[in-house]
Amino acid sequence: MEGEVNLLVLATQYMFWVGFVGMAAGTLYFLVERNSLAPEYRSTATVAALVTFVAAIHYYFMKDAVGTSGLLSEIDGFPTEIRYIDWLVTTPLLLVKFPLLLGLKGKASRTLLASLIIADIIMIIAGYIGESSINIAGGFTQLGLWSYVIGCIAWLYIIYLLFTNVTKAAMDKPAPIRKALLQMRLFILIGWAIYPIGYAVTLFASGVEIQLVRELIYNFADLINKVGFGLVAFFAVKTMSAVKKSQLS
């Protein structure tokens, strides 16, 4: 019935709040703990805080897209633009952490970073074009399908770079940094795989409730890939800072 509370709507509303609170808490943690790191490692905490801060702002506004009462009839559409603006800012910042932890300088750093970010931007733009066409049509579109394919190719190229160039460069790094880099690759391989699943949900099905499922998938993935990713990098440099402190004492 039109006036009946929908449990899927409620779950999505609460998940947007969980996303906002999780991102805000992550930002506070990274900023508070930043000064506990050795000076050369503080940029890692700064970037992690930037990622979660930007995401927290966007989640605060996106939560209103699914209303406040739990009614399916209140939903007028989804903030696809806000979602993709968030990703356009935060996903390159996530990838910046690889050169940061590797300590790459000069041309090597610029080349790796440029390759990762260009592929990432292609992935995000393709995803936005595709999802916008799906939202307008209310279901499957050829543009949506081809955008999905292009986005997946760009994502696979990022994975290729991480499992070749980054893995090779990580082998001569201290154990905590090497371990973190190898774990962070898995966030991009496994954690980012959740997003194509969410995209495919609305590519091959239609309806407001299917879109709600997509948003739940995206919210879950964002929490893992932004807060979790940042924590892995942070604890690596935290360990390195402790080692450096013990050597100096």
C-alpha positions as a printed Julia matrix, in Angstrom:
249×3 Matrix{Float64}:
  0.0    0.0     0.0
  1.1    3.55   -0.73
  1.09   4.67    2.93
  2.75   1.52    4.26
  6.29   1.74    5.62
  8.7   -0.16    3.39
 11.45  -2.07    5.21
 13.83  -1.73    2.26
 13.38   2.05    2.32
 14.05   2.12    6.06
 17.16  -0.05    5.66
 18.48   2.3     2.98
 17.77   5.37    5.11
 19.6    3.88    8.07
 22.51   2.77    5.88
 22.97   6.32    4.61
 23.15   7.47    8.25
 25.58   4.66    9.08
 27.67   5.76    6.1
 27.68   9.39    7.27
 28.55   8.49   10.87
 31.23   6.0     9.78
 32.9    8.5     7.46
 32.73  11.28   10.07
 34.19   8.98   12.75
 36.96   7.93   10.38
 37.82  11.57    9.67
 38.0   12.39   13.37
 40.18   9.37   14.09
 42.7   10.08   11.31
 42.99  13.74   12.32
 43.35  13.05   16.05
 45.97  10.35   15.45
 47.87  12.23   12.77
 50.37  13.8    15.16
 51.23  10.4    16.62
 52.98   9.59   13.34
 56.51  10.45   12.32
 56.46  13.67   10.21
 57.23  11.85    6.94
 54.16   9.63    7.38
 51.58  12.25    8.36
 50.51  12.86    4.77
 49.06   9.33    4.72
 46.72  10.21    7.62
 45.89  13.55    5.98
 44.83  11.89    2.72
 42.81   9.26    4.61
 41.02  12.03    6.51
 40.31  13.94    3.29
 38.72  10.85    1.72
 36.37  10.22    4.64
 35.62  13.93    5.15
 34.53  14.43    1.54
 32.46  11.24    1.72
 30.81  12.31    5.0
 29.66  15.6     3.43
 28.14  13.8     0.45
 26.48  11.16    2.61
 24.87  13.87    4.73
 23.14  15.23    1.63
 22.45  11.86   -0.03
 20.51  10.57    2.98
 17.64  12.95    2.1
 17.16  11.23   -1.28
 15.23   8.38    0.36
 13.02  10.58    2.51
 12.48  10.36    6.25
  9.26   8.4     6.75
 10.13   5.04    5.17
  7.51   5.43    2.45
  8.3    4.22   -1.07
  6.07   6.98   -2.48
  8.36   9.68   -1.03
 11.3    8.67   -3.21
 11.63  10.98   -6.18
 14.98   9.78   -7.53
 18.53   9.18   -6.45
 21.45  11.59   -6.15
 23.51  10.01   -8.89
 25.34  13.3    -9.49
 26.29  13.66   -5.8
 27.41  10.04   -5.64
 29.69  10.43   -8.65
 31.07  13.81   -7.54
 32.08  12.06   -4.33
 33.79   9.24   -6.22
 35.48  11.66   -8.62
 37.19  13.28   -5.63
 37.71  10.36   -3.25
 38.83   7.52   -5.52
 41.89   9.39   -6.91
 42.79  10.27   -3.3
 42.6    6.58   -2.4
 44.98   5.74   -5.22
 47.4    8.51   -4.15
 48.19   6.39   -1.09
 50.09   3.84   -3.18
 52.86   6.25   -4.31
 52.83   7.81   -0.82
 53.5    4.5     0.92
 56.01   3.46   -1.71
 57.88   6.7    -1.13
 58.3    7.17   -4.86
 59.9   10.41   -6.02
 60.18  12.28   -9.3
 59.25  10.7   -12.61
 58.42   7.25  -11.18
 55.84   8.74   -8.81
 54.32  11.03  -11.46
 54.06   8.24  -14.05
 52.39   5.75  -11.69
 50.05   8.34  -10.22
 49.05   9.74  -13.63
 48.32   6.25  -14.99
 46.21   5.32  -11.97
 44.25   8.57  -11.88
 43.57   8.76  -15.63
 42.2    5.2   -15.58
 40.17   6.04  -12.48
 38.63   9.16  -14.02
 37.68   7.21  -17.15
 36.04   4.6   -14.92
 34.06   7.2   -12.94
 32.93   9.23  -15.98
 31.86   6.07  -17.84
 29.92   4.94  -14.76
 28.13   8.28  -14.44
 27.14   8.43  -18.11
 25.86   4.86  -17.97
 23.92   5.17  -14.71
 22.38   8.48  -15.79
 21.05   6.85  -18.95
 19.71   3.9   -16.94
 17.99   6.22  -14.45
 16.35   8.26  -17.23
 15.16   5.16  -19.11
 14.14   3.32  -15.94
 16.1    0.24  -16.95
 18.51  -1.26  -19.47
 20.1    0.95  -22.16
 22.8    0.27  -24.74
 24.7    3.31  -23.47
 24.5    1.91  -19.98
 25.91  -1.42  -21.15
 28.84   0.06  -23.09
 29.63   2.48  -20.26
 29.69  -0.51  -17.92
 32.16  -2.31  -20.19
 34.44   0.74  -20.5
 34.36   1.31  -16.73
 35.27  -2.32  -16.05
 38.18  -2.17  -18.5
 39.54   0.93  -16.76
 39.17  -0.77  -13.37
 41.0   -3.88  -14.63
 43.83  -1.65  -15.9
 44.17  -0.15  -12.41
 44.35  -3.68  -10.99
 47.0   -4.56  -13.57
 49.15  -1.61  -12.48
 48.76  -2.51   -8.82
 49.64  -6.17   -9.28
 52.65  -5.42  -11.51
 54.32  -2.05  -10.94
 53.17  -1.51   -7.35
 53.81  -5.11   -6.25
 57.31  -5.03   -7.7
 58.12  -1.71   -6.03
 56.72  -2.95   -2.69
 59.07  -5.92   -2.44
 62.03  -3.9    -1.12
 59.98  -1.88    1.39
 59.86  -2.54    5.16
 57.53  -5.38    6.18
 54.66  -3.2     7.56
 54.58  -1.06    4.42
 54.85  -4.07    2.11
 52.04  -5.87    3.94
 49.79  -2.8     3.8
 50.39  -2.29    0.07
 49.56  -5.92   -0.7
 46.4   -5.68    1.4
 45.4   -2.39   -0.22
 45.6   -4.05   -3.64
 42.87  -6.42   -2.45
 40.58  -3.49   -1.6
 40.82  -2.39   -5.23
 40.45  -5.96   -6.53
 37.71  -7.26   -4.2
 36.29  -4.17   -2.51
 35.86  -2.23   -5.75
 34.25  -5.29   -7.37
 31.15  -4.5    -5.3
 30.47  -1.39   -7.4
 30.05  -3.21  -10.75
 27.65  -5.54   -8.94
 25.56  -2.55   -7.8
 25.65  -1.09  -11.3
 24.58  -4.39  -12.86
 21.62  -4.63  -10.49
 19.92  -1.65  -12.16
 21.34  -2.38  -15.62
 19.5   -5.7   -15.84
 16.47  -4.92  -13.66
 14.24  -1.91  -13.07
 12.07  -0.26  -10.45
 12.54   1.95   -7.4
 13.16  -1.0    -5.09
 15.97  -2.24   -7.35
 17.53   1.21   -7.14
 17.3    0.99   -3.34
 19.23  -2.28   -3.47
 21.88  -0.56   -5.61
 22.24   2.25   -3.07
 22.59  -0.25   -0.22
 25.35  -2.04   -2.13
 27.16   1.24   -2.84
 26.91   2.38    0.8
 28.32  -0.91    2.08
 31.17  -0.77   -0.44
 32.01   2.86    0.39
 32.41   2.14    4.09
 34.77  -0.76    3.42
 36.79   0.95    0.73
 37.18   4.37    2.35
 37.39   3.76    6.07
 38.88   0.26    5.89
 41.39   1.19    3.19
 42.49   4.21    5.19
 42.93   2.17    8.37
 45.19  -0.36    6.64
 47.46   2.42    5.36
 47.35   4.25    8.69
 48.32   1.26   10.84
 51.25   0.53    8.52
 52.73   4.0     8.99
 51.83   3.87   12.69
 54.0    0.77   13.02
 56.81   2.4    11.05
 56.6    5.48   13.28
 56.88   3.31   16.39
 59.92   1.53   14.92
 61.59   4.84   14.09
 60.86   6.19   17.58
 62.38   3.12   19.23
 65.5    3.45   17.09
 65.97   7.06   18.14
 65.46   6.39   21.85
